[in-house]
């Protein structure tokens, strides 16, 4: 029995307005963005006409403003759930590098969220990634994992698709392309509609 199995009872599923959250002990205020919490939307794109995959991570402050965008081009690919899990791991690494203490991770892959608290996957590729996710999430004061519908995750999806056309990763921290700003505004409008 690994160290995580004793901790898994600290995780619970919470259903609320348009979102489902898996959280460690502390819950974020009913799905609404809380002051001081950085929301990180993640997604993976697996193109049909080329090899590899793209991972997109978009971080927003509590006012909905983009604070960082990151895309990672992968030259190998696995199934959608494994790529989504890898995007979650990369989003947590981005948050740790930035020094954020309170985060909410959002993805449109419900299976990846549900796998976070499953035990007995350590010997599988996704089990290794999930173990990393659990270890990384313990480094934050608050860390919440939420399922959101694709309509509330468009920006991360567009970033993941964009990066599949590149040869390496891209990181934006201060200046963001117009298509990304417009996409985040669409996500913000959608999330307001879902939460009200």
PEHUCOR-V245627 format. One record per helix or strand of 3 or more residues. SS is the DSSP state (H for helix, E for strand). FROM is the first residue (numbers start at 1). TO is the last residue. Records with the same first field share a line. If there is no record, write none. Layout:
# PEHUCOR-V245627
SS=FROM-TO + FROM-TO
This chain:
# PEHUCOR-V245627
H=3-10 + 29-31 + 80-98 + 110-115 + 125-137 + 150-152 + 154-163 + 178-195
E=11-15 + 20-24 + 38-45 + 53-60 + 66-74 + 102-107 + 142-147 + 170-172
